[in-house]
Amino acid sequence: MNFAYILLPIFAGLLIGASVLVLQQVNLTGYTVSTGTPPEELKVDTESETQCPASCDDKNPCTMDWCNETSGYSCSYVVINGTSEGCRGNPALCITNTCTSGKCTSIELTRCCGNGICETNETCNSCSTDCGECPAPVTQTGIQPPATGQQTSQTSPPVTNAQNQEPNGTTSNQTDTTNQTAINETTHDHVTINEFTTRGPNGSYDEFVELYNPTNSDIDMTGWKLQYKSATGDTWQSKVGSGMSGVIISKSFFLLASKSYSLGATPDYFHTANWGISDTGGHLRIIDASGTTVDKVGWGNANEPEGSAAPISEDGKSLGRISLTTDSDDNSNDFILTTPSPKNSANQ
């Protein structure tokens, strides 16, 4: 009997048993584990960003900032044209801001309380910053001092029957004494605009208007107004707030001036804002308390002068009445260009 045939099956059985034992210790997924412990799975995070950043603010008040959820939750910016919450300016200082192509731009308002010019829609009550303080009520006979805030250094009272002639015998505006009427021989019975400027040494707002009373009586000017309108405008604008107060003495002057006035004579009425009277043409008038026009002058390209317009104003010159006592109701005959020589109620 051949023992090889007997031992061969025994060795084969032992080999198969050993193989089964080894396979029980090895997980078929490729992970070696201890007996009784389940295998771990390898996980890979493949998800994208699913929320917006904490802030998309680019610190520009003229862009709209937002998170674009359809574009990977990224920040997007849209340019604003016009006003925005962060681009408003300061209306109290007559400055407004606006967004232009994504930039906040400052714009100075031209019709605004606070810009230094008394506009048509403003009065001393609605905008004292531009139009000045309203005049104080009359408390005694004589010309009142300017209201609070209106500068004056005048200490002398109005001079009754003051001599209004220069040493050479001519008035402050006369260039030719031929056919001049003596001061006490009046040929009209109302207060007149005697001299005015549209600019002066201090610039285009260095302005004054001089009134004269040629009559033999003192005239109460309470409620009177000095008004201005442009050469072709329709609206008259007060240059003395709600009105003047006081009395203009017979044969005396009364001087009104705007904020930038710089000449020697102290104004009887000092306006705390600039007037903005045009050089090339315009109108000035004084009206009484009832609204009746007392006197008017138009110059340059003015379309409503008395008769024909006076000459265009020139730098360094004023427009002055040829005679203190003559009013022909034709501005081209009554006014000439002259050297500024304003006089106040003290004839100074």
DOSEGU-196178 format. One record per residue: z, x negated, y of N, C-alpha, C in turn; residue number from 1. Coordinates in pm, whole numbers. Atoms other than C-alpha are relative to their C-alpha. Last residue first. Layout:
BEGIN
((Z; X; Y); (Z; X; Y); (Z; X; Y); NUM)
...
// end
This chain:
BEGIN
((-7; 140; 40); (586; 2138; 16243); (-100; -30; -111); 348)
((110; 69; -67); (539; 2462; 16434); (3; -150; -29); 347)
((-62; 79; -107); (880; 2578; 16311); (-103; -79; 78); 346)
((-53; -92; -100); (707; 2854; 16113); (72; -71; 114); 345)
((-92; -101; 50); (498; 2595; 15929); (56; 83; 114); 344)
((-117; -21; -85); (189; 2396; 16026); (85; 112; -60); 343)
((-82; -120; 21); (-82; 2248; 15802); (120; 6; 93); 342)
((-113; 13; -93); (-316; 1987; 15953); (89; 123; -13); 341)
((-117; -84; 29); (-599; 1919; 15705); (115; -27; 97); 340)
((-105; 83; 58); (-897; 1753; 15878); (124; 85; -25); 339)
((-79; 75; -96); (-1177; 2003; 15934); (102; -87; -72); 338)
((-70; 108; 69); (-1453; 2197; 15759); (72; -86; 104); 337)
((73; 126; 11); (-1538; 2506; 15963); (82; -97; -86); 336)
((-61; 115; 69); (-1433; 2870; 15964); (-93; -120; -3); 335)
((-140; 23; -36); (-1497; 3163; 16204); (59; -128; -59); 334)
((-16; 28; -143); (-1877; 3182; 16210); (142; -45; 34); 333)
((85; 115; -31); (-1935; 3151; 15834); (10; -38; 147); 332)
((-65; 126; 39); (-1635; 3377; 15770); (-83; -123; 34); 331)
((110; 73; 67); (-1784; 3668; 15966); (54; -140; -30); 330)
((28; -62; 130); (-1515; 3919; 16062); (-125; -57; -65); 329)
((126; -73; -13); (-1536; 3788; 16421); (-35; 79; -125); 328)
((38; -36; 136); (-1169; 3686; 16426); (-124; 88; 9); 327)
((126; -71; 18); (-1073; 3501; 16742); (-27; 24; -148); 326)
((-8; -137; -52); (-722; 3404; 16849); (-128; 81; -19); 325)
((-119; -71; 47); (-652; 3082; 16663); (-6; 149; 32); 324)
((-89; -43; -108); (-1008; 2962; 16717); (118; 76; -59); 323)
((41; 68; -123); (-1232; 2760; 16486); (94; 33; 115); 322)
((57; -92; -97); (-1044; 2877; 16175); (-30; -75; 130); 321)
((-85; -48; -106); (-988; 2599; 15927); (-73; 92; 96); 320)
((80; -100; -71); (-1131; 2504; 15589); (92; 64; 103); 319)
((-48; -138; 12); (-961; 2185; 15476); (-102; 91; 67); 318)
((19; -93; -111); (-1107; 1842; 15412); (71; 132; -30); 317)
((-53; 58; -123); (-1020; 1539; 15197); (-13; 90; 121); 316)
((-116; 85; 22); (-1248; 1651; 14915); (46; -63; 131); 315)
((28; 139; 34); (-1488; 1918; 15034); (130; -78; -16); 314)
((-107; 94; -30); (-1469; 2298; 15043); (-38; -141; -46); 313)
((-67; 48; 121); (-1797; 2486; 15037); (106; -102; 40); 312)
((58; 110; 78); (-1877; 2634; 15377); (78; -28; -128); 311)
((-29; 129; -64); (-1758; 2980; 15491); (-56; -112; -87); 310)
((-107; 88; 48); (-1927; 3283; 15336); (17; -124; 86); 309)
((51; 106; 88); (-2129; 3540; 15527); (112; -97; -32); 308)
((129; 47; -49); (-1990; 3866; 15669); (-60; -97; -98); 307)
((20; -78; -122); (-1631; 3884; 15545); (-128; -53; 64); 306)
((-68; 52; -119); (-1675; 3732; 15202); (-2; 104; 111); 305)
((-57; -106; -83); (-1755; 3928; 14884); (75; -58; 120); 304)
((92; -114; -11); (-1993; 3718; 14668); (56; 115; 83); 303)
((-73; -126; 5); (-1824; 3381; 14715); (-94; 117; 23); 302)
((84; -104; 60); (-2070; 3097; 14653); (73; 132; -18); 301)
((90; 46; 105); (-1900; 2859; 14898); (-88; 113; -51); 300)
((68; 126; -28); (-1627; 3038; 15090); (-93; -36; -116); 299)
((74; 46; 117); (-1469; 3382; 15119); (-77; -126; 36); 298)
((100; 105; -19); (-1198; 3477; 15367); (-64; -32; -134); 297)
((64; 52; 121); (-985; 3789; 15399); (-99; -109; 38); 296)
((104; 98; -32); (-741; 3943; 15647); (-53; -58; -131); 295)
((-26; 39; -139); (-499; 4238; 15654); (-105; -100; 46); 294)
((41; 137; -32); (-621; 4410; 15337); (21; -27; 148); 293)
((113; 9; -92); (-419; 4727; 15275); (-32; -146; 32); 292)
((121; 42; 71); (-199; 4724; 14965); (-123; -11; 87); 291)
((71; -120; 48); (83; 4930; 15119); (-126; -35; -77); 290)
((-79; -65; 105); (311; 4624; 15147); (-68; 124; -56); 289)
((-134; -41; -40); (45; 4433; 15339); (68; 76; -113); 288)
((-12; -146; -3); (-247; 4243; 15191); (142; 35; 41); 287)
((-138; -44; -11); (-349; 3883; 15251); (-2; 151; 10); 286)
((-29; -109; -92); (-683; 3759; 15124); (151; 20; 7); 285)
((-142; -16; -27); (-836; 3456; 14960); (17; 120; 93); 284)
((-47; -89; -107); (-1181; 3445; 14800); (152; -10; 11); 283)
((-105; -93; 36); (-1374; 3194; 14591); (40; 84; 120); 282)
((10; -135; -52); (-1631; 2918; 14593); (112; 89; -49); 281)
((139; -41; -24); (-1707; 2560; 14504); (-15; 141; 53); 280)
((65; 71; -111); (-1358; 2415; 14542); (-133; 64; 38); 279)
((125; 72; 27); (-1182; 2674; 14324); (-55; -68; 126); 278)
((104; -54; -87); (-817; 2768; 14383); (-126; -86; -14); 277)
((131; 11; 63); (-597; 2676; 14084); (-112; 63; 81); 276)
((82; -117; -26); (-265; 2806; 14214); (-135; -6; -70); 275)
((127; 32; -65); (-12; 2561; 14071); (-85; 125; 14); 274)
((111; 23; 93); (337; 2685; 13992); (-124; -36; 81); 273)
((-40; 95; 104); (674; 2679; 14170); (-106; -19; -108); 272)
((20; -61; 131); (532; 2836; 14485); (29; -102; -108); 271)
((42; 102; 96); (683; 2708; 14809); (-9; 63; -137); 270)
((-3; -55; 137); (701; 2961; 15092); (-57; -106; -93); 269)
((-93; -112; -11); (793; 2836; 15437); (13; 72; -133); 268)
((45; -139; 14); (626; 2509; 15341); (112; 100; 29); 267)
((-78; -67; 105); (749; 2176; 15485); (-42; 147; -11); 266)
((-76; -117; -45); (473; 2007; 15686); (71; 68; -117); 265)
((-125; 20; -72); (378; 1660; 15561); (82; 123; 32); 264)
((15; 36; -141); (122; 1706; 15285); (133; 12; 75); 263)
((-56; 132; -33); (198; 1691; 14912); (-7; -36; 148); 262)
((21; 27; -143); (140; 2036; 14757); (71; -130; 41); 261)
((39; 141; -18); (154; 2013; 14376); (-28; -37; 145); 260)
((-92; 98; 61); (355; 2334; 14321); (-33; -145; 35); 259)
((-18; -4; 146); (157; 2557; 14556); (80; -120; -47); 258)
((54; 114; 75); (196; 2602; 14930); (29; 15; -148); 257)
((-21; -21; 143); (252; 2877; 15186); (-65; -116; -75); 256)
((68; 89; 94); (292; 2802; 15557); (41; 31; -144); 255)
((-78; -18; 123); (369; 3061; 15823); (-76; -74; -109); 254)
((67; 20; 128); (254; 2999; 16179); (94; 36; -115); 253)
((-50; 101; 92); (386; 3132; 16508); (-82; -4; -129); 252)
((60; 129; -36); (252; 3317; 16813); (51; -115; -89); 251)
((116; -3; -89); (482; 3611; 16742); (-41; -141; 38); 250)
((-26; -13; -144); (729; 3539; 16463); (-131; 0; 79); 249)
((78; 107; -63); (644; 3601; 16099); (6; 24; 151); 248)
((72; -35; -122); (926; 3810; 15953); (-77; -122; 49); 247)
((-32; 63; -127); (1075; 3796; 15605); (-92; 44; 113); 246)
((-104; -70; -75); (972; 3862; 15248); (26; -75; 130); 245)
((-77; 81; -94); (672; 3775; 15032); (112; 83; 62); 244)
((18; -20; -143); (544; 3960; 14727); (88; -91; 84); 243)
((-1; -143; -33); (574; 4019; 14353); (-12; 26; 149); 242)
((-79; -86; 87); (467; 3664; 14269); (-10; 145; 42); 241)
((-138; 0; -48); (334; 3475; 14568); (87; 92; -85); 240)
((-46; 139; 0); (-12; 3373; 14447); (142; -12; 54); 239)
((-102; 37; -99); (-110; 3727; 14351); (39; -146; -16); 238)
((-120; 55; 63); (-436; 3757; 14153); (99; -44; 107); 237)
((-79; 76; -97); (-728; 3975; 14261); (132; -39; -65); 236)
((-145; -18; -2); (-954; 4082; 13975); (66; -91; 103); 235)
((-35; -136; -40); (-1329; 4140; 13997); (150; 18; 24); 234)
((-96; -76; 79); (-1459; 3784; 13980); (26; 138; 57); 233)
((69; -120; 51); (-1778; 3643; 14130); (94; 89; -80); 232)
((119; -30; -79); (-1637; 3369; 14354); (-69; 128; -43); 231)
((109; 96; 10); (-1293; 3375; 14193); (-123; 48; 76); 230)
((91; -32; 111); (-1006; 3587; 14312); (-117; -96; 5); 229)
((121; 81; 22); (-701; 3499; 14518); (-83; 62; -111); 228)
((73; -18; 126); (-411; 3697; 14664); (-126; -86; -3); 227)
((119; 84; -9); (-142; 3630; 14926); (-68; 9; -136); 226)
((43; 93; 105); (97; 3922; 14915); (-119; -84; 47); 225)
((137; 50; -15); (300; 4129; 15159); (-31; -99; -112); 224)
((92; -65; 93); (612; 4306; 15032); (-144; -43; 13); 223)
((-63; -37; 127); (822; 4210; 15334); (-99; 77; -88); 222)
((92; 21; 111); (589; 4065; 15597); (62; 34; -136); 221)
((-75; 4; 126); (768; 4202; 15905); (-100; -11; -116); 220)
((53; -89; 104); (561; 4118; 16213); (79; -22; -130); 219)
((-36; 51; 131); (700; 3976; 16538); (-45; 101; -105); 218)
((-114; -59; 70); (508; 4106; 16835); (29; -75; -130); 217)
((-118; 16; -84); (276; 3952; 17096); (126; 57; -64); 216)
((-40; -115; -81); (-2; 3907; 16844); (124; -32; 82); 215)
((45; 15; -139); (-164; 3584; 16725); (49; 110; 93); 214)
((-21; -129; -66); (40; 3566; 16402); (-39; -13; 146); 213)
((-35; 5; -142); (-95; 3273; 16199); (12; 142; 54); 212)
((21; -127; -70); (-113; 3208; 15825); (39; -18; 147); 211)
((-75; -14; -125); (-155; 2865; 15662); (-37; 134; 65); 210)
((61; -103; -84); (-261; 2841; 15298); (91; 19; 121); 209)
((-84; -74; -94); (-184; 2530; 15093); (-83; 106; 69); 208)
((58; -112; -74); (-315; 2347; 14787); (100; 58; 100); 207)
((-71; 26; -126); (-264; 2016; 14604); (-53; 99; 103); 206)
((-99; -106; -18); (-382; 2157; 14269); (86; -20; 125); 205)
((66; -130; -14); (-708; 1957; 14261); (98; 116; 16); 204)
((89; -51; 103); (-533; 1627; 14323); (-48; 142; 26); 203)
((-69; -5; 129); (-229; 1490; 14507); (-86; 62; -109); 202)
((-24; 136; 50); (-431; 1381; 14811); (62; -3; -138); 201)
((-55; 92; -98); (-557; 1738; 14853); (25; -136; -59); 200)
((-48; 124; 62); (-734; 2028; 14686); (53; -91; 110); 199)
((12; -23; 145); (-843; 2386; 14759); (41; -123; -79); 198)
((66; 104; 79); (-724; 2374; 15119); (-7; 43; -146); 197)
((-38; 12; 141); (-639; 2645; 15371); (-74; -118; -63); 196)
((46; 125; 60); (-637; 2723; 15744); (42; -3; -147); 195)
((46; 93; -101); (-590; 3024; 15973); (-57; -129; -58); 194)
((2; 125; 77); (-560; 3321; 15741); (-61; -103; 92); 193)
((123; 55; 56); (-491; 3586; 15999); (28; -118; -92); 192)
((-22; 134; 56); (-208; 3817; 16103); (-129; -48; -64); 191)
((-52; 9; 137); (-335; 4116; 16298); (20; -146; -40); 190)
((-139; -43; 4); (-407; 4232; 16651); (58; -6; -141); 189)
((-20; -83; 119); (-732; 4068; 16751); (149; 20; -19); 188)
((114; -90; 11); (-864; 3920; 17078); (5; 78; -131); 187)
((48; -32; 133); (-538; 3754; 17176); (-119; 94; 6); 186)
((98; -106; -24); (-490; 3604; 17519); (-67; 35; -133); 185)
((-69; -126; -27); (-167; 3407; 17469); (-95; 116; 25); 184)
((-80; -46; 114); (-346; 3119; 17297); (64; 135; 25); 183)
((-138; 50; -12); (-614; 3082; 17562); (86; 65; -107); 182)
((-89; -94; -67); (-961; 3173; 17435); (139; -59; 6); 181)
((-123; -27; 73); (-1205; 2894; 17353); (88; 92; 84); 180)
((-20; -143; 23); (-1549; 2930; 17516); (125; 29; -83); 179)
((86; -89; -77); (-1613; 2554; 17482); (25; 145; -41); 178)
((-83; -87; -84); (-1313; 2373; 17333); (-82; 97; 82); 177)
((74; -21; -125); (-1517; 2226; 17047); (80; 99; 83); 176)
((81; 119; -21); (-1355; 2073; 16739); (-80; 11; 129); 175)
((112; -8; -91); (-1066; 2316; 16709); (-74; -133; 8); 174)
((127; -8; 70); (-854; 2317; 16395); (-122; -6; 92); 173)
((6; 97; 108); (-514; 2201; 16527); (-135; -1; -70); 172)
((-82; -37; 115); (-564; 2385; 16853); (-25; -99; -111); 171)
((71; -74; 103); (-707; 2210; 17156); (95; 38; -111); 170)
((31; -136; -42); (-517; 2117; 17472); (-76; 80; -102); 169)
((126; 1; -74); (-520; 1738; 17429); (-45; 141; 39); 168)
((-12; 58; -136); (-150; 1739; 17341); (-129; 4; 80); 167)
((-14; 143; 8); (-216; 1979; 17046); (9; -56; 143); 166)
((111; 82; -39); (-158; 2345; 17103); (33; -147; -19); 165)
((77; 34; 118); (68; 2586; 16918); (-121; -86; 33); 164)
((129; 45; -49); (343; 2617; 17180); (-79; -53; -119); 163)
((25; 144; 9); (619; 2811; 17013); (-137; -32; 57); 162)
((93; 39; -105); (681; 3164; 17139); (-24; -151; 2); 161)
((64; -111; -70); (981; 3200; 16908); (-86; -53; 114); 160)
((6; 20; -144); (1050; 2899; 16687); (-74; 115; 64); 159)
((133; -26; -57); (1156; 2981; 16333); (4; -9; 152); 158)
((39; -141; 8); (1493; 2824; 16251); (-140; 17; 56); 157)
((15; -65; -130); (1517; 2445; 16196); (-37; 145; -20); 156)
((-131; -35; -51); (1654; 2312; 15867); (-9; 75; 132); 155)
((1; -48; -137); (1339; 2283; 15662); (141; 40; 42); 154)
((-92; 87; -73); (1384; 2071; 15351); (12; 45; 145); 153)
((20; 4; -144); (1235; 2323; 15117); (101; -95; 61); 152)
((-51; 112; -76); (1187; 2352; 14742); (-25; 19; 150); 151)
((111; 36; -87); (1144; 2680; 14566); (50; -101; 101); 150)
((99; 79; 74); (1384; 2702; 14271); (-118; -40; 85); 149)
((-57; 107; 84); (1588; 2983; 14422); (-109; -71; -77); 148)
((-93; -43; 103); (1380; 3185; 14668); (47; -118; -82); 147)
((58; -28; 131); (1219; 3024; 14972); (108; 39; -99); 146)
((29; 124; 72); (1411; 3053; 15301); (-61; 35; -134); 145)
((-93; 39; 103); (1373; 3390; 15470); (-33; -138; -55); 144)
((67; 33; 124); (1180; 3418; 15794); (102; -49; -100); 143)
((52; 137; 4); (1376; 3588; 16066); (-61; -26; -134); 142)
((125; 14; -72); (1598; 3891; 16088); (-43; -145; 2); 141)
((-18; 13; -143); (1861; 3898; 15820); (-136; -14; 66); 140)
((-141; -24; -35); (1913; 3983; 15454); (26; -13; 149); 139)
((-31; 35; -139); (1554; 4022; 15337); (145; 34; 28); 138)
((13; -108; -99); (1532; 4033; 14959); (40; -47; 138); 137)
((-126; -71; -22); (1489; 3707; 14766); (-21; 112; 102); 136)
((-67; 22; -128); (1137; 3610; 14664); (128; 81; 12); 135)
((31; -107; -94); (1056; 3628; 14291); (77; -23; 129); 134)
((-105; -100; -14); (1091; 3290; 14124); (-43; 107; 100); 133)
((-110; 26; -90); (770; 3108; 14050); (103; 112; 2); 132)
((20; -72; -126); (443; 3227; 13899); (113; -21; 100); 131)
((130; 25; -61); (418; 2979; 13612); (-11; 58; 141); 130)
((34; 140; 23); (779; 2950; 13491); (-131; -36; 70); 129)
((-44; 77; -117); (863; 3285; 13656); (-31; -149; -16); 128)
((14; 144; 30); (654; 3456; 13390); (37; -82; 124); 127)
((35; 23; 141); (703; 3833; 13357); (-8; -147; -35); 126)
((-94; -68; 90); (895; 3893; 13681); (-28; -32; -146); 125)
((-127; 73; -6); (715; 3631; 13892); (103; 64; -91); 124)
((-67; -20; -128); (393; 3789; 13772); (127; -83; 0); 123)
((-137; 47; -14); (143; 3718; 13494); (54; 29; 140); 122)
((-89; -94; 68); (-174; 3901; 13380); (147; -39; 13); 121)
((17; -135; -53); (-396; 3728; 13636); (101; 97; -60); 120)
((121; -71; 41); (-264; 3384; 13542); (0; 142; 55); 119)
((-32; -143; -2); (-1; 3183; 13732); (-127; 79; -27); 118)
((93; -76; -85); (-86; 2829; 13627); (36; 148; -9); 117)
((-5; 47; -138); (175; 2581; 13496); (-93; 72; 95); 116)
((103; 103; -21); (90; 2625; 13127); (-8; -47; 145); 115)
((-52; 133; 27); (421; 2798; 13050); (-102; -110; 24); 114)
((-116; 25; -85); (314; 3159; 13023); (61; -134; -38); 113)
((-128; -3; 68); (-23; 3137; 12850); (111; -25; 100); 112)
((-59; -120; -59); (-388; 3171; 12933); (133; 24; -69); 111)
((30; 0; -143); (-525; 2820; 12874); (59; 122; 70); 110)
((39; -132; -48); (-367; 2760; 12532); (-20; -3; 151); 109)
((-77; -40; -117); (-363; 2398; 12421); (-52; 132; 53); 108)
((85; -59; -104); (-500; 2357; 12068); (91; 45; 114); 107)
((-70; -64; -112); (-340; 2129; 11807); (-100; 49; 104); 106)
((46; 44; -132); (-530; 2056; 11482); (72; 78; 109); 105)
((-72; -79; -98); (-389; 2074; 11126); (-29; -55; 140); 104)
((-86; 78; -88); (-653; 1926; 10895); (64; 92; 104); 103)
((-112; 59; 71); (-813; 2090; 10587); (93; -84; 85); 102)
((47; 87; 109); (-1152; 2154; 10743); (115; -75; -67); 101)
((144; 20; -9); (-985; 2297; 11055); (-41; -102; -105); 100)
((55; 85; 106); (-635; 2442; 11026); (-152; -5; 13); 99)
((89; -69; 92); (-502; 2577; 11354); (-53; -100; -102); 98)
((67; 85; 98); (-217; 2481; 11582); (-89; 85; -88); 97)
((12; -61; 131); (-98; 2651; 11899); (-76; -95; -91); 96)
((75; 77; 98); (33; 2495; 12216); (-2; 77; -131); 95)
((143; -27; -17); (142; 2691; 12522); (-85; -89; -91); 94)
((52; 111; -78); (490; 2532; 12510); (-151; 13; 21); 93)
((-83; 10; -120); (656; 2856; 12398); (-46; -113; 91); 92)
((51; -88; -106); (362; 2907; 12160); (81; -9; 129); 91)
((-114; -48; -77); (474; 2600; 11960); (-49; 87; 116); 90)
((-17; 48; -136); (234; 2497; 11686); (124; 57; 65); 89)
((-8; -107; -98); (150; 2713; 11383); (14; -49; 143); 88)
((87; 48; -108); (43; 2484; 11099); (-9; 108; 107); 87)
((-44; 130; -47); (304; 2510; 10820); (-80; -56; 116); 86)
((-144; -1; -26); (269; 2882; 10759); (47; -132; 60); 85)
((-78; 6; 123); (-108; 2869; 10792); (146; -8; 37); 84)
((-143; 26; -9); (-359; 2951; 11062); (63; -5; -138); 83)
((-74; -104; -71); (-736; 2913; 11040); (147; -37; 6); 82)
((50; -2; -137); (-944; 2723; 10783); (67; 116; 73); 81)
((-24; -119; -82); (-761; 2642; 10457); (-63; -22; 137); 80)
((-9; 23; -145); (-892; 2387; 10201); (16; 133; 74); 79)
((107; -71; -71); (-822; 2471; 9831); (23; -16; 150); 78)
((-25; -14; -142); (-621; 2233; 9609); (-121; 63; 67); 77)
((123; -17; -76); (-590; 2223; 9229); (36; 29; 145); 76)
((-15; -47; -137); (-309; 2089; 9010); (-137; 8; 68); 75)
((3; 105; -101); (-379; 2061; 8633); (13; 62; 139); 74)
((-123; -10; -79); (-272; 2309; 8362); (10; -113; 104); 73)
((-101; 91; 53); (-555; 2191; 8134); (129; -2; 80); 72)
((52; 137; 0); (-824; 2351; 8342); (109; -98; -39); 71)
((125; 3; 78); (-776; 2722; 8279); (-60; -140; -5); 70)
((-30; -13; 143); (-412; 2707; 8381); (-125; -9; -86); 69)
((116; -61; 66); (-504; 2574; 8728); (24; 3; -151); 68)
((18; 56; 135); (-177; 2509; 8908); (-110; 76; -71); 67)
((-28; -87; 113); (-187; 2584; 9281); (-29; -72; -131); 66)
((-26; 77; 121); (-188; 2425; 9628); (34; 95; -114); 65)
((-72; -90; 88); (-350; 2597; 9927); (13; -70; -135); 64)
((59; -21; 132); (-444; 2328; 10176); (87; 99; -76); 63)
((132; -63; -9); (-385; 2310; 10552); (-74; 1; -134); 62)
((-13; -143; -30); (-10; 2248; 10543); (-133; 73; 4); 61)
((100; -33; -102); (-72; 1915; 10360); (8; 149; 29); 60)
((-58; 22; -133); (236; 1787; 10170); (-100; 25; 114); 59)
((58; 126; -48); (33; 1766; 9842); (45; -32; 142); 58)
((2; 14; -146); (257; 2029; 9675); (-55; -137; 40); 57)
((136; 45; -33); (161; 2074; 9305); (-14; -25; 150); 56)
((51; -29; -134); (521; 2095; 9184); (-142; -53; 15); 55)
((-108; -59; -79); (712; 2103; 8849); (-46; 37; 141); 54)
((-98; 97; -50); (388; 2043; 8661); (106; 70; 84); 53)
((36; 66; -124); (226; 2343; 8489); (104; -105; 38); 52)
((-69; -49; -118); (280; 2431; 8119); (-38; -83; 123); 51)
((2; -146; -6); (102; 2411; 7779); (77; 54; 119); 50)
((-100; -44; -97); (2; 2043; 7754); (-9; 151; 19); 49)
((19; 51; -137); (-212; 1996; 7431); (111; 51; 91); 48)
((4; -100; -106); (-95; 2047; 7057); (-19; -66; 137); 47)
((135; -6; -57); (-195; 1788; 6785); (-11; 102; 114); 46)
((1; -93; -114); (153; 1680; 6680); (-137; -3; 66); 45)
((58; 63; -118); (106; 1511; 6328); (-10; 104; 112); 44)
((54; -92; -99); (333; 1616; 6029); (-50; -78; 121); 43)
((33; 72; -122); (395; 1409; 5719); (-69; 96; 96); 42)
((140; -10; -41); (558; 1626; 5438); (-19; -74; 133); 41)
((20; -31; -142); (888; 1516; 5270); (-149; 6; 30); 40)
((76; 93; -85); (921; 1530; 4879); (-11; 49; 144); 39)
((140; -42; -23); (1196; 1735; 4711); (-72; -97; 92); 38)
((23; -10; -146); (1508; 1544; 4592); (-145; 38; 25); 37)
((-65; -117; -58); (1622; 1610; 4225); (-20; 17; 148); 36)
((-1; -120; 82); (1543; 1262; 4087); (76; 110; 70); 35)
((-107; 0; 101); (1490; 1007; 4356); (0; 133; -71); 34)
((-121; -74; -36); (1159; 999; 4529); (102; -16; -111); 33)
((-102; 28; 101); (851; 775; 4528); (130; 64; 44); 32)
((-132; 34; -52); (582; 932; 4743); (97; -20; -115); 31)
((-1; 137; -49); (214; 926; 4633); (132; -44; 55); 30)
((56; 6; -137); (149; 1294; 4600); (3; -140; 55); 29)
((145; 13; 6); (192; 1267; 4214); (-63; -4; 139); 28)
((61; -123; -52); (561; 1200; 4252); (-149; -21; 10); 27)
((98; 22; -106); (673; 909; 4023); (-60; 132; 42); 26)
((-64; 68; -113); (992; 917; 3810); (-93; -18; 120); 25)
((-102; -88; -54); (862; 1178; 3561); (69; -61; 123); 24)
((63; -101; -86); (547; 970; 3512); (102; 96; 59); 23)
((37; 62; -128); (753; 678; 3375); (-57; 101; 96); 22)
((-123; 30; -72); (920; 890; 3104); (-30; -61; 138); 21)
((-52; -126; -55); (585; 1035; 2995); (124; -24; 83); 20)
((88; -40; -112); (440; 684; 2953); (50; 126; 66); 19)
((-33; 83; -116); (736; 571; 2740); (-82; 39; 123); 18)
((-130; -43; -55); (689; 863; 2504); (41; -78; 122); 17)
((19; -129; -71); (317; 789; 2457); (130; 46; 63); 16)
((75; 27; -124); (386; 425; 2366); (-17; 126; 83); 15)
((-92; 62; -96); (656; 518; 2107); (-68; -25; 136); 14)
((-93; -104; -48); (416; 756; 1939); (98; -55; 100); 13)
((74; -90; -92); (142; 492; 1916); (92; 105; 58); 12)
((17; 68; -130); (385; 240; 1769); (-72; 88; 101); 11)
((-133; 7; -62); (483; 482; 1487); (-8; -63; 138); 10)
((-37; -129; -63); (122; 579; 1415); (135; -7; 69); 9)
((89; -33; -115); (32; 208; 1362); (34; 133; 63); 8)
((-60; 35; -129); (335; 124; 1142); (-84; 42; 121); 7)
((-124; -76; -19); (219; 309; 824); (57; -26; 140); 6)
((36; -140; -19); (-145; 199; 829); (124; 83; 21); 5)
((61; -16; -132); (-32; -158; 880); (-34; 144; 27); 4)
((-100; -42; -100); (200; -132; 585); (-59; 17; 139); 3)
((12; 83; -122); (-98; -139; 335); (96; 51; 106); 2)
((0; -85; -120); (0; 0; 0); (0; -88; 124); 1)
// end
